[in-house]
Amino acid sequence: MTQRIHKIGPRCASQVKTTRQLMEFPFLLTRNEVALSGEVPDQFHLYRLFNYGHKPSSYYALRGDLTSTCLLDAVTYQARP
């Protein structure tokens, strides 16, 4: 089987976050997502679908380095004895 790849445009690193909460509620990001957004800010797009499962649901997009477009608050830590 031959696989063909067609270049449609510049590469894009997209992430989608879906939440049932309202737009104003915080959502979770991984450190890898934050790091990738800083490594390729011109290619990074995060789409957040909020109020999912309720009417009306909607979305917004954040482009670029998440440290510039979001207020990040570390709320979870990995702990070892």
N, C-alpha and C positions, 0 to 999 in steps of 0.2 A: 504494500500500500504506500503510495506517495502522498506526502503531506505538503501542501503548498501554503506559503505564508505570503500574504499580500500586505505591503506597507500602505496603510491608509493615511497615516499622519505621524507626528512625533509620538514617541513612546509616552505612556501615561501610567503612573502608579496610582490606582484607585482603590479606596477602601470605602465600604458601606457599613454604617452603624444604624441599626433599627432598634427603636425603643418605643415603649407604650406610653411613656411620660410626655408631658407637655414640653415645648421647645425650651423653656426656661430651666428645666431640670438638667443637672450634669449627667454626662455619659462617660463610660469607661474607655480608656485607650491603653494600649500596651506600650511598653518602652520601645519595642521594635517599630511600632507605627510612628511614634514620635521621632525616633532616630532616622527612619526612612524619609520622613517629611523634611528633615534637615539636610539629608544627603542629596536629595533630588527635588528641591523645592519647586523648580520650574515644571516638574512633571507630576507632582503630588496633588491629588484631589481626594478629599474626604467628603462623602455624601452622608448626611444624617437624615434618616426618615424618622419622624417623631409622631407621637399620638397614633401609632400603628394599631389597627384594629378598632379604632374609634373614628367617628366622623366629626369634623373633617381631619384627615391626616395630611401631612405635608412634609416637605424636606427643604434642606438648605445645603449649600456646598461651601466648604472651606478649601482654599487653595494655598499651597505653599507650606512653609515651615510652621508646624503647629505651635511651636513656642512663641511665634509672633501673632498667630490668629486666635489663640485660646489662652485662658487663664488656667494653668495646669497646677493641680494640687495633689501631691503624693499622699494617698490615703490608705494604701495597702503596702505592707512590707513582708518579705519572705524572711522567716526567722528559723534559726537552727539552734539546738541546745549546745 
